[in-house]
């Protein structure tokens, strides 16, 4: 599949928000309903949408299931929905899949409980994605509020080799919502892990940032998540989709 732009919908209290560098005190709330945002993205031609329950990420359990179900209901079945934030129980994963969600993104629990991750991959295969959020190359958890000493790339290499992890979403926290460009060096390192599919996240502020990633022309680089740049009008979704179509020809 060609490299994709994957719009993000971040949820707090049932509404669309964006944070800068994951900081809940630096929050922008947007007036449009999450389901309408998803429907608009689908109408523009996207085939995958990234949804984060930020209340869940900070609190440890999903808090926005109603909004998530409404997003699924507002989008065609051929648009894949991936959901993360507070997924720390097997029952939560099952609830998401029962609600028509295509992929569950596990972050904190993947780092803190490797046996849980192994169980979920054994049960659900490639529908389980690991969300790896890094600050200076080291993983952060619990809504980015807790830093660890775990180096992201060796950790993900181990998950690929030992557990058969299919896909990672790698976010550079320092660049998230800052429009400063994706961390290309980090993605080039990750793409050296044989068989691991990578979704980039953090730092997109221009169409050029998206097309630079696409021009790496690596089949394991599935796409890039873009959030605040779309909401704030820094990037036009139709223009990005058109530019990516030209590159893929």
TITI-640840 format. One record per residue (C-alpha): x, y, z; residue number from 0. Coordinates in pm, 1 decimal, m for minus. Layout:
REM residues N
REC          X          Y          Z    nr
REC          X          Y          Z   NUM
...
REM end
This chain:
REM residues 249
REC          X          Y          Z    nr
REC        0.0        0.0        0.0     0
REC      122.6      351.9      m81.5     1
REC      243.8      584.1      192.9     2
REC      m55.0      750.7      361.0     3
REC     m137.4     1063.6      554.5     4
REC     m319.2      952.0      869.5     5
REC     m518.4     1232.9     1032.4     6
REC     m533.4     1232.1     1411.7     7
REC     m833.4     1290.8     1634.2     8
REC     m736.4     1348.3     1998.0     9
REC    m1019.4     1324.7     2249.3    10
REC    m1071.5     1484.7     2590.1    11
REC    m1413.9     1503.1     2753.2    12
REC    m1568.5     1385.9     2425.8    13
REC    m1425.7     1679.2     2228.8    14
REC    m1142.8     1721.9     1976.9    15
REC     m828.1     1873.6     2126.5    16
REC     m458.5     1900.3     2048.1    17
REC     m176.1     1922.1     2299.7    18
REC      171.0     2064.0     2248.1    19
REC      439.6     1807.3     2336.1    20
REC      177.9     1603.8     2521.0    21
REC      126.9     1872.7     2785.4    22
REC     m237.3     1882.6     2903.2    23
REC     m190.3     2241.9     3020.2    24
REC     m107.5     2345.7     2661.8    25
REC     m435.2     2235.2     2511.4    26
REC     m635.2     2368.7     2217.7    27
REC    m1000.7     2262.4     2205.7    28
REC    m1175.7     2259.1     1866.9    29
REC    m1550.6     2321.4     1833.2    30
REC    m1634.6     2056.1     1572.0    31
REC    m1767.2     1715.7     1685.6    32
REC    m1516.9     1426.8     1658.0    33
REC    m1753.1     1219.1     1441.8    34
REC    m1790.2     1509.6     1197.8    35
REC    m1413.0     1552.4     1182.2    36
REC    m1379.0     1181.9     1098.7    37
REC    m1651.3     1200.8      834.0    38
REC    m1480.8     1501.0      673.5    39
REC    m1146.8     1318.7      667.1    40
REC    m1306.5     1016.0      503.8    41
REC    m1481.9     1236.0      247.0    42
REC    m1144.4     1391.2      159.6    43
REC    m1011.8     1047.5       72.1    44
REC     m810.7      926.4      370.4    45
REC     m812.5      551.6      435.6    46
REC     m688.5      549.2      795.1    47
REC     m762.4      764.7     1099.3    48
REC     m568.8      774.5     1425.6    49
REC     m774.3      829.8     1742.6    50
REC     m628.3      892.2     2088.2    51
REC     m828.8      890.0     2410.6    52
REC     m615.1     1138.7     2602.6    53
REC     m826.9     1103.8     2916.9    54
REC     m753.3      732.7     2894.5    55
REC     m381.4      789.4     2842.8    56
REC     m359.3     1004.8     3154.4    57
REC     m610.4      806.8     3362.9    58
REC     m527.0      448.0     3271.2    59
REC     m858.3      343.5     3118.9    60
REC    m1062.1      463.6     2819.7    61
REC    m1299.5      751.7     2892.7    62
REC    m1427.4      839.2     2543.5    63
REC    m1581.9      516.1     2413.1    64
REC    m1901.7      692.3     2308.1    65
REC    m1709.0      936.9     2089.0    66
REC    m1500.0      649.5     1951.1    67
REC    m1814.1      455.8     1854.4    68
REC    m1955.6      769.0     1690.7    69
REC    m1635.1      812.2     1489.6    70
REC    m1664.1      453.8     1367.0    71
REC    m2028.3      504.9     1280.8    72
REC    m1952.2      821.0     1082.9    73
REC    m1690.0      662.5      858.5    74
REC    m1713.0      402.2      579.8    75
REC    m1601.1       48.9      657.3    76
REC    m1304.6       78.6      419.8    77
REC    m1153.1      353.1      638.5    78
REC     m939.6      188.8      905.4    79
REC     m962.4      331.2     1257.4    80
REC     m678.4      283.3     1505.5    81
REC     m735.4      375.1     1869.9    82
REC     m493.1      430.1     2155.9    83
REC     m495.1      578.5     2504.2    84
REC     m542.1      384.8     2827.5    85
REC     m555.4       37.8     2670.6    86
REC     m427.6     m172.9     2958.6    87
REC     m681.0     m457.2     2979.8    88
REC     m771.5     m742.7     2742.8    89
REC    m1138.5     m651.4     2783.4    90
REC    m1069.6     m301.2     2653.0    91
REC     m907.3     m439.6     2339.3    92
REC    m1205.9     m667.0     2282.9    93
REC    m1451.9     m381.8     2337.7    94
REC    m1274.9     m175.2     2073.0    95
REC    m1277.3     m458.8     1821.6    96
REC    m1642.2     m535.8     1899.0    97
REC    m1713.8     m168.1     1822.7    98
REC    m1565.2     m201.9     1473.4    99
REC    m1224.6      m52.5     1548.7   100
REC     m953.5     m203.8     1327.9   101
REC     m639.5     m158.3     1538.2   102
REC     m562.9     m116.8     1909.2   103
REC     m255.9       89.8     1998.7   104
REC      m88.0      m19.2     2321.3   105
REC      176.8      206.0     2474.6   106
REC      228.8      216.8     2850.2   107
REC      111.3     m139.6     2910.9   108
REC      340.8     m272.8     2636.7   109
REC      642.8     m136.6     2820.8   110
REC      526.4     m223.8     3171.7   111
REC      388.6     m574.1     3105.2   112
REC      554.3     m765.1     2821.7   113
REC      341.5    m1073.9     2892.7   114
REC       23.6     m875.3     2832.2   115
REC      157.0     m754.9     2499.4   116
REC      257.6    m1107.8     2404.4   117
REC      m90.8    m1234.5     2488.5   118
REC     m256.9     m961.0     2282.3   119
REC      m34.1    m1025.3     1979.1   120
REC      m99.1    m1398.8     2006.2   121
REC     m474.0    m1335.0     2017.3   122
REC     m508.2    m1052.4     1767.8   123
REC     m195.0    m1055.9     1551.6   124
REC     m130.3     m748.1     1339.7   125
REC     m435.1     m569.0     1481.2   126
REC     m214.8     m485.2     1780.5   127
REC       10.9     m183.0     1731.3   128
REC      268.9      m62.4     1981.8   129
REC      271.3      309.9     2046.1   130
REC      631.5      408.5     2117.4   131
REC      656.0      765.4     2243.5   132
REC     1013.0      883.3     2282.5   133
REC     1193.7     1178.7     2432.3   134
REC     1562.5     1196.1     2334.2   135
REC     1542.2      837.8     2210.7   136
REC     1401.7      697.3     2536.8   137
REC     1045.8      583.9     2593.0   138
REC      790.9      779.4     2796.3   139
REC      465.9      638.6     2933.5   140
REC      137.8      728.2     3105.1   141
REC       41.5     1007.1     2869.9   142
REC      408.9     1106.2     2834.0   143
REC      423.7     1205.3     3202.1   144
REC      671.5      932.9     3304.5   145
REC     1013.8      900.9     3142.2   146
REC     1193.0      565.7     3130.5   147
REC     1551.3      462.1     3070.9   148
REC     1447.3      225.2     2790.6   149
REC     1606.1      298.8     2452.6   150
REC     1329.4      291.8     2192.4   151
REC     1501.2      128.5     1895.0   152
REC     1653.7     m176.4     2072.1   153
REC     1325.2     m227.5     2257.3   154
REC     1124.8     m232.2     1934.9   155
REC     1376.8     m460.9     1767.2   156
REC     1326.3     m705.4     2053.2   157
REC      947.1     m687.3     2022.3   158
REC      968.8     m759.4     1651.0   159
REC     1207.4    m1050.7     1689.5   160
REC     1065.4    m1207.1     2008.0   161
REC      691.4    m1138.0     1982.0   162
REC      635.5    m1086.2     1611.1   163
REC      513.8     m728.7     1653.0   164
REC      389.8     m609.0     1314.2   165
REC      358.6     m230.6     1346.8   166
REC      482.8       56.0     1562.7   167
REC      368.2      415.7     1581.9   168
REC      677.1      615.2     1676.6   169
REC      620.5      964.5     1815.1   170
REC      896.3     1211.6     1887.8   171
REC      744.1     1392.5     2185.5   172
REC      966.2     1699.6     2155.2   173
REC      833.2     1762.1     1804.1   174
REC      466.3     1681.4     1863.9   175
REC      244.3     1977.4     1776.3   176
REC      547.4     2197.1     1712.8   177
REC      557.4     2191.3     1326.0   178
REC      937.8     2151.1     1333.2   179
REC      967.2     1850.2     1092.6   180
REC      962.1     1477.5     1165.5   181
REC     1264.3     1308.0     1320.5   182
REC     1399.9     1154.2     1000.0   183
REC     1705.9     1003.7     1169.8   184
REC     1486.6      808.2     1410.7   185
REC     1270.0      669.8     1130.9   186
REC     1570.6      563.2      925.7   187
REC     1697.9      373.4     1231.0   188
REC     1361.1      208.1     1292.9   189
REC     1331.0      103.4      930.1   190
REC     1645.8     m103.3      970.5   191
REC     1443.7     m343.4     1189.3   192
REC     1355.6     m616.7      943.1   193
REC      984.2     m672.9      893.0   194
REC      865.0     m398.4     1128.8   195
REC      611.7     m159.0      978.0   196
REC      647.8      199.9     1097.6   197
REC      400.8      485.9     1124.9   198
REC      564.4      824.9     1182.9   199
REC      421.2     1082.0     1422.4   200
REC      523.7     1422.9     1550.6   201
REC      655.9     1738.3     1391.1   202
REC      463.6     1772.8     1064.8   203
REC      402.8     2136.5      980.0   204
REC      415.6     2148.6      598.6   205
REC      328.5     1937.3      296.7   206
REC      702.3     1907.0      239.4   207
REC      743.5     1729.5      572.2   208
REC      494.8     1465.9      454.8   209
REC      640.8     1425.9      107.3   210
REC      996.2     1400.0      247.0   211
REC      886.8     1089.2      436.1   212
REC      701.1      951.1      133.1   213
REC     1009.5      994.3      m82.7   214
REC     1203.8      757.8      141.0   215
REC     1008.6      507.1      m69.6   216
REC     1027.8      238.1      198.1   217
REC      738.8      m12.3      189.6   218
REC      765.3      m57.8      567.9   219
REC      694.9      312.4      626.1   220
REC      314.9      302.1      614.9   221
REC      240.4      668.9      666.8   222
REC      253.8      970.2      893.5   223
REC        6.4     1089.1     1155.1   224
REC      m86.0     1456.2     1128.4   225
REC     m302.2     1637.7     1381.0   226
REC     m250.7     1998.7     1482.9   227
REC     m118.3     2099.4     1140.3   228
REC     m452.8     1998.5      987.0   229
REC     m668.3     2159.0     1256.7   230
REC     m474.2     2484.5     1240.3   231
REC     m466.8     2500.1      860.7   232
REC      m89.8     2459.4      832.6   233
REC     m150.2     2166.6      596.7   234
REC     m433.9     2114.4      348.5   235
REC     m553.4     1753.5      344.2   236
REC     m663.7     1752.4      m24.5   237
REC     m329.7     1905.1     m128.2   238
REC     m131.9     1646.3       68.8   239
REC     m335.2     1358.8      m75.1   240
REC     m279.3     1495.9     m424.9   241
REC       95.4     1534.1     m365.8   242
REC      122.3     1178.2     m231.5   243
REC      m71.8     1048.5     m531.9   244
REC      178.9     1215.0     m765.5   245
REC      473.9     1063.3     m577.7   246
REC      324.1      714.3     m594.5   247
REC      274.9      726.3     m973.9   248
REM end
